[in-house]
Amino acid sequence: MPKKAKPAGSGKEEGPVPCKQMKVEAAGGPSALNFDSPSSLFESLISPIKTETFFKEFWEQKPLLIQRGDPALATYYGSLFKLTDLKSLCSRGTYYGRDVNVCRCVNGKKKVLNKDGKAHFLQLRKDFDQKRATIQFHQPQRFKDELWRIQEKLECYFGSLVGSNVYITPAGSQGLPPHYDDVELEGEKHWRLYHPTVPLAREYSVEAEERIGRPVHEFMLKPGDLLYFPRGTIHQADTPAGLAHSTHVTISTYQNNSWGDFLLDTISGLVFDTAKEDVELRTGIPRQLLLVESTTVATRRLSGFLRTLADRLEGTKELLSSDMKKDFIMHRLPPYSAGDGAELSTPGGKLPRLDSVVRLQFKDHIILTVLPDQDQSDEAQEKMVYIYHSLKNSRETHMMGNEEETEFHGLRFPLSHLDALKQIWNSPAISVKDLKLTTDEEKESLVLSLWTECLIQVV
């Protein structure tokens, strides 16, 4: 569980800390998110807050509430997920636990009301109406196109997986007690998109919980509002009496994306490179070291190696990422398309030739990385260039933990191809004959391989 932060400052009790609020007057025309690019999507999502302001003042620091009086935006948010959507989703095969949870906060504790097996809409509606239970639907972007569209762009923007959940709560009820991210969501940030009715959200901060033991913020949210939570923010949401019900969507990102995670990910590659040149790292450890507690000699030796690695890191231009890049690309959403991505399984357009000009496409969905040859297990491993992409990923398994159904999609090239690949990556368009490879055959073979994977197109 996340460790509670200690209060800073004088230690004196403080009153409620107001959350940043912005009121936006209704626009003259329809208001929608801007999907021109990942950055434009994020800018429109947090509008009128500027991106620079958000990351400087709020990101990983404090909550942000944005209240907007735009009817078109409220209608748009209301369309992302409705109670009636559950009927069609249940007909496609929805299961308790995996896809949907039914729960209610009773005496300050979460009570799960799930049945076994397949969920049926009539039973969900019965529990919703009669037991005043909250319906939680997991990862609706698997089935709702507009959420797929939003989250795919956000994954490009953050370079991290983006998941979502929907909570539908009847009037006068509450689904979850005050809580903050559990182990599975530790390290995530949250946006809460509230629609189409008016839920009441009470938000707590960890520091205030320790200092004064009462809520710091309490808001009445309405359609079109957006609420950002940093990691560890204690919060709860309930629906006031007199309403039909409330629905809100949580969009979460940055799970396992800390500096600590990145250090663990890159340190193995740094050790691999250093050990090839430093004979000391290849000498054996003392006999029976693994059978006894760590000794002063071992600790001192490791400290010396870490200093050597730190010195080497200062002059390193490229770090070898062992898992984080691959994990992100392998599990993220495929590019959004009305055709559900099916058209990306086969290349289109002209076949690239030596006299062709080509350009990279879907760059936000591709990673280019250098790794030890994964087909060799001996100490003499050579480095290879690996290209991984998410063009053929399954939308239906996104963020569902289906490791057995997940596979890598990509290509492998000799290290001699790295400069030519960087030319393609860093140029708006480039002539095949200008690629930095020795022979014309190598040039044509490289672009043909990329074209076959739908990674480039002829212009």
C-alpha positions in Angstrom: 0.0 0.0 0.0 1.2 3.6 -0.6 2.9 5.1 2.4 1.2 8.1 3.8 3.1 11.4 3.4 4.1 13.3 6.5 2.7 16.9 6.9 5.1 19.6 5.9 5.5 23.1 7.4 4.9 24.2 11.0 2.7 21.2 11.8 -0.1 23.4 13.0 -3.6 22.5 12.0 -4.9 24.0 8.9 -8.3 24.6 7.5 -9.7 23.2 4.3 -7.4 23.7 1.3 -9.5 24.8 -1.6 -9.1 22.9 -4.8 -8.4 24.9 -8.0 -11.8 25.7 -9.7 -12.4 27.1 -13.1 -15.8 28.3 -14.4 -16.2 28.4 -18.1 -19.2 30.0 -19.8 -21.1 28.0 -22.4 -19.7 28.3 -25.8 -21.7 29.5 -28.8 -21.2 26.3 -30.7 -20.7 22.6 -30.0 -17.6 21.9 -27.9 -15.6 18.7 -28.4 -12.2 17.3 -27.7 -9.5 18.0 -30.3 -8.1 14.7 -31.7 -5.7 16.3 -34.2 -2.7 15.1 -32.1 -2.0 13.6 -28.6 -1.0 17.0 -27.3 -4.1 18.8 -28.7 -6.3 16.1 -27.1 -4.8 16.6 -23.7 -5.0 20.4 -24.0 -8.7 20.2 -24.9 -9.3 17.7 -22.1 -8.0 20.0 -19.4 -9.2 23.3 -21.0 -9.1 26.1 -20.0 -6.2 25.1 -17.8 -3.0 25.4 -19.8 -0.8 22.4 -20.1 2.3 24.2 -18.7 0.2 25.3 -15.7 -1.1 21.8 -15.1 2.3 20.1 -15.0 3.9 22.9 -13.0 1.2 23.4 -10.3 -0.9 20.2 -10.1 0.7 17.1 -11.7 1.7 14.8 -8.8 1.1 17.6 -6.3 -2.6 18.4 -5.7 -6.1 17.8 -7.1 -7.6 20.0 -9.7 -11.3 20.5 -10.3 -12.3 22.1 -13.7 -16.0 23.1 -13.8 -17.3 24.0 -17.3 -20.8 25.3 -18.2 -20.7 24.1 -21.8 -23.9 22.1 -22.7 -22.2 20.5 -25.7 -19.3 19.2 -23.6 -21.7 17.9 -21.0 -23.6 16.1 -23.7 -20.4 14.6 -25.1 -19.3 13.3 -21.7 -22.8 11.9 -21.1 -22.4 9.9 -24.3 -19.2 8.1 -23.2 -21.1 5.6 -21.2 -24.7 5.2 -20.1 -26.6 2.8 -17.9 -28.5 1.5 -21.0 -25.1 0.5 -22.6 -24.9 -2.3 -20.1 -27.8 -4.1 -21.9 -25.9 -4.5 -25.1 -22.6 -5.3 -23.3 -24.2 -8.1 -21.4 -25.5 -9.6 -24.6 -21.9 -9.8 -25.8 -20.8 -11.8 -22.8 -20.1 -9.9 -19.6 -18.9 -11.7 -16.5 -18.8 -10.8 -12.8 -15.4 -10.0 -11.5 -13.7 -9.8 -14.9 -15.9 -7.2 -16.5 -18.4 -5.9 -13.9 -18.6 -5.6 -10.1 -21.7 -4.8 -8.1 -21.0 -3.2 -4.7 -22.3 -0.8 -2.1 -20.8 1.0 0.9 -22.4 -0.3 4.0 -21.4 1.0 7.4 -18.2 2.4 6.0 -17.2 -0.8 4.3 -17.4 -2.1 0.7 -19.9 -4.9 0.3 -19.6 -6.9 -3.0 -22.8 -8.2 -4.3 -21.5 -10.1 -7.3 -23.1 -13.3 -8.5 -21.2 -16.2 -10.2 -20.5 -16.4 -13.9 -22.2 -14.4 -16.6 -23.8 -11.1 -15.8 -27.4 -10.5 -17.1 -28.7 -7.0 -17.5 -32.0 -7.7 -15.7 -30.2 -8.9 -12.6 -27.8 -5.9 -12.7 -30.8 -3.5 -13.0 -32.5 -5.3 -10.2 -29.5 -4.9 -7.8 -29.2 -1.3 -9.0 -32.8 -0.4 -8.3 -33.6 -2.6 -5.3 -30.3 -2.9 -3.4 -29.1 0.6 -4.4 -25.9 -0.9 -5.6 -23.2 0.7 -7.7 -22.3 -1.0 -11.0 -18.6 -0.8 -11.8 -17.6 -1.7 -15.4 -13.9 -2.5 -16.1 -12.0 -1.1 -19.0 -15.0 0.1 -21.2 -12.6 1.3 -23.9 -12.7 -2.4 -25.0 -16.2 -1.8 -26.4 -16.8 1.9 -26.4 -15.2 3.5 -29.4 -15.0 7.1 -28.1 -13.2 5.9 -25.0 -10.8 3.9 -27.2 -10.2 7.1 -29.2 -9.5 9.2 -26.1 -7.3 6.6 -24.3 -5.3 5.7 -27.4 -4.3 9.4 -27.8 -3.5 9.7 -24.1 -1.2 6.6 -24.3 0.6 8.4 -27.1 0.8 11.6 -25.0 2.1 10.0 -21.8 4.0 7.1 -23.1 2.2 4.9 -20.5 -0.8 2.6 -20.4 -4.1 4.3 -19.8 -7.0 2.4 -18.3 -10.5 3.4 -17.4 -13.5 2.3 -15.2 -17.1 3.4 -15.1 -19.1 3.8 -11.9 -22.9 4.0 -12.0 -24.5 4.8 -8.7 -28.2 5.2 -7.8 -29.6 8.2 -6.0 -29.0 8.4 -2.3 -26.3 5.7 -2.4 -22.5 5.2 -2.4 -20.5 2.4 -3.9 -17.1 2.6 -2.2 -15.9 4.0 1.2 -13.2 6.6 1.3 -10.2 5.0 -0.4 -7.1 5.7 -2.4 -5.3 3.6 -5.0 -4.8 0.0 -4.1 -1.7 -2.0 -5.0 -2.8 -2.7 -8.6 -3.3 1.0 -9.2 -0.4 2.3 -7.1 1.4 5.2 -8.9 -1.5 6.2 -11.1 -3.1 9.6 -11.7 -6.8 10.0 -12.2 -9.1 12.1 -14.3 -12.8 11.8 -13.4 -15.2 12.7 -16.0 -18.7 13.1 -14.4 -21.9 12.7 -16.4 -24.8 12.8 -17.1 -26.4 13.7 -13.7 -25.0 15.3 -10.6 -23.0 13.1 -8.2 -21.5 14.4 -5.0 -17.8 13.7 -4.6 -16.0 14.2 -1.4 -12.2 14.3 -1.8 -9.6 13.8 0.9 -5.9 14.4 1.0 -3.5 12.0 2.8 -1.8 14.9 4.6 -5.0 16.4 5.9 -6.3 13.0 7.0 -3.3 12.7 9.3 -3.5 16.3 10.5 -7.2 17.0 11.0 -9.0 13.8 10.2 -11.7 15.3 8.1 -12.4 16.1 4.4 -10.4 18.8 2.8 -12.6 19.2 -0.2 -16.2 18.6 -0.9 -17.7 19.3 -4.3 -21.0 19.0 -6.1 -20.0 18.0 -9.6 -22.2 18.2 -12.7 -22.0 17.1 -16.3 -18.9 18.3 -18.1 -16.8 18.7 -15.0 -13.4 17.1 -14.7 -11.5 16.2 -11.6 -7.8 15.3 -11.4 -6.4 13.2 -8.5 -2.7 12.7 -7.9 -1.5 9.3 -6.6 -2.6 8.6 -3.1 -5.5 11.0 -2.9 -8.2 9.6 -0.6 -11.6 10.1 -2.1 -15.2 8.9 -2.2 -18.2 9.7 -4.4 -21.9 9.4 -3.7 -25.1 10.4 -5.4 -27.5 12.8 -3.6 -31.1 11.8 -3.2 -33.6 13.2 -5.7 -31.6 12.2 -8.8 -32.1 9.3 -11.2 -28.5 8.1 -10.8 -25.0 9.3 -11.5 -22.3 8.1 -13.8 -18.6 8.9 -13.9 -15.6 7.6 -15.8 -12.1 7.4 -14.3 -9.2 7.5 -16.6 -5.9 6.4 -15.1 -2.3 6.4 -16.1 1.3 6.1 -14.9 1.2 2.8 -13.2 4.7 1.4 -12.6 6.2 4.5 -14.3 8.5 5.9 -11.6 12.2 6.7 -11.6 12.6 3.6 -9.5 10.9 1.5 -12.1 13.1 3.0 -14.8 16.3 2.5 -12.8 15.4 -1.2 -12.3 14.6 -1.5 -16.0 17.8 0.1 -17.3 20.4 -1.1 -14.8 20.6 -4.6 -16.3 21.5 -3.2 -19.7 24.1 -0.9 -18.1 25.7 -3.8 -16.2 25.7 -5.9 -19.5 27.6 -3.2 -21.4 30.0 -2.5 -18.5 30.8 -6.2 -17.8 31.9 -6.7 -21.4 34.7 -4.2 -20.8 35.4 -4.5 -17.1 37.0 -7.8 -16.1 36.3 -7.2 -12.4 32.5 -7.5 -13.0 33.1 -10.9 -14.6 35.1 -12.4 -11.7 33.3 -14.9 -9.5 31.7 -14.0 -6.2 33.1 -15.5 -3.0 32.4 -19.1 -2.3 29.1 -19.8 -0.4 28.1 -16.1 -0.6 24.6 -17.1 -1.5 24.4 -19.3 1.6 25.2 -16.7 4.2 24.0 -13.2 5.1 25.5 -10.3 3.2 29.0 -9.5 4.4 30.9 -6.3 4.7 33.2 -7.4 2.0 30.3 -8.0 -0.4 28.7 -4.7 0.4 31.9 -2.8 -0.1 32.5 -4.6 -3.4 29.0 -3.8 -4.7 29.4 -0.2 -3.7 32.5 0.0 -5.8 30.7 -1.5 -8.8 27.8 1.0 -8.4 30.3 3.9 -8.5 31.8 2.4 -11.7 28.3 2.1 -13.2 27.5 5.7 -12.2 30.7 7.0 -13.9 29.9 5.0 -17.0 26.3 6.3 -17.0 27.5 9.9 -17.2 28.9 9.2 -20.7 26.2 6.9 -22.0 24.1 8.3 -24.8 21.6 5.5 -25.0 20.2 3.3 -22.3 19.2 -0.3 -22.9 15.6 -0.7 -21.7 15.0 -4.3 -20.9 11.2 -4.5 -20.2 9.4 -1.2 -19.8 9.3 -0.2 -23.5 8.3 -3.7 -24.6 5.7 -4.0 -21.9 4.1 -0.7 -22.8 4.0 -1.4 -26.5 2.8 -5.0 -26.1 -0.1 -4.0 -23.8 -1.3 -0.7 -25.2 -4.2 0.1 -27.4 -3.9 -0.2 -31.2 -4.4 3.0 -33.2 -8.0 4.2 -33.2 -10.0 3.5 -36.4 -13.6 3.1 -37.3 -12.7 -0.3 -38.7 -11.5 -1.5 -35.3 -7.9 -1.6 -36.6 -8.5 -4.6 -38.9 -7.1 -2.7 -41.9 -3.7 -2.4 -40.2 -3.1 -6.1 -40.6 -2.0 -5.8 -44.2 0.0 -3.0 -45.9 -1.5 -0.6 -48.3 -0.3 1.8 -51.0 2.7 1.3 -53.3 5.4 -1.3 -52.8 8.6 0.6 -51.8 11.5 0.4 -54.2 15.0 1.9 -54.4 13.8 5.0 -56.1 10.9 5.5 -53.6 10.5 8.2 -51.0 9.1 6.7 -47.7 8.0 8.0 -44.4 7.2 6.5 -41.0 3.5 6.2 -40.0 2.0 5.5 -36.6 5.2 6.8 -35.0 3.6 7.1 -31.6 2.9 3.4 -31.7 6.4 2.2 -32.5 9.6 1.9 -30.4 13.1 1.5 -31.8 15.5 0.0 -29.3 18.9 -1.8 -29.1 19.0 -4.9 -27.0 21.3 -8.0 -26.6 20.3 -10.7 -29.2 17.4 -12.5 -27.5 18.1 -15.6 -29.6 21.5 -16.1 -27.9 22.0 -17.0 -24.3 25.8 -17.1 -24.0 28.1 -14.3 -22.7 29.1 -13.3 -26.3 25.6 -11.9 -27.1 25.7 -9.3 -29.9 23.4 -6.3 -29.9 20.5 -6.2 -32.3 18.0 -3.5 -33.3 14.5 -4.3 -32.3 11.3 -2.6 -33.5 8.1 -3.2 -31.6 4.7 -1.8 -32.4 1.1 -2.0 -31.3 -0.6 -1.8 -34.7 -1.9 -5.4 -34.3 -2.7 -5.4 -30.6 -6.0 -6.6 -29.3 -8.3 -3.9 -28.2 -10.6 -6.4 -26.4 -7.8 -7.5 -24.0 -6.5 -4.0 -23.2 -5.6 -3.6 -19.4 -7.2 -7.0 -18.6 -4.1 -8.9 -17.7 -4.4 -11.5 -20.4 -0.7 -12.3 -20.6 -1.3 -15.6 -22.3 -3.2 -13.9 -25.1 -0.5 -11.2 -25.6 2.3 -11.4 -28.1 5.0 -9.1 -29.5 4.6 -7.6 -32.9 7.7 -6.3 -34.6 11.0 -6.8 -36.4 14.7 -7.5 -35.7 17.7 -6.1 -37.6 21.5 -6.2 -37.3 23.1 -3.4 -35.5 24.5 -2.2 -38.8 21.0 -1.1 -39.8 20.6 1.3 -36.8 21.8 4.5 -38.6 19.4 3.8 -41.6 16.5 3.2 -39.2 17.3 6.4 -37.4 17.2 8.3 -40.7 13.6 7.0 -41.3 12.6 7.8 -37.7 14.0 11.3 -37.7 13.0 12.5 -41.2 9.6 13.6 -42.4 10.4 11.6 -45.6 13.5 10.1 -47.0 14.6 8.5 -50.3 15.4 4.8 -50.0 18.6 5.2 -52.0 19.9 7.7 -49.4 19.7 5.3 -46.5 23.0 4.6 -44.8 23.4 1.0 -45.8 26.2 -0.7 -47.8 24.2 -2.2 -50.7 21.0 -1.3 -52.6 19.7 -4.8 -51.8 19.9 -4.0 -48.0 18.1 -0.7 -48.5 15.2 -2.3 -50.4 15.0 -5.2 -48.0 14.8 -2.9 -45.0 12.0 -0.7 -46.3 10.1 -3.8 -47.6 10.2 -5.3 -44.1 8.9 -2.1 -42.6 6.2 -1.7 -45.2 5.0 -5.3 -44.7 4.5 -4.4 -41.0 2.5 -1.3 -42.0 5.2 0.9 -40.4 6.0 3.0 -43.5 4.3 4.3 -46.6 5.5 5.4 -50.0 4.9 9.2 -50.6 
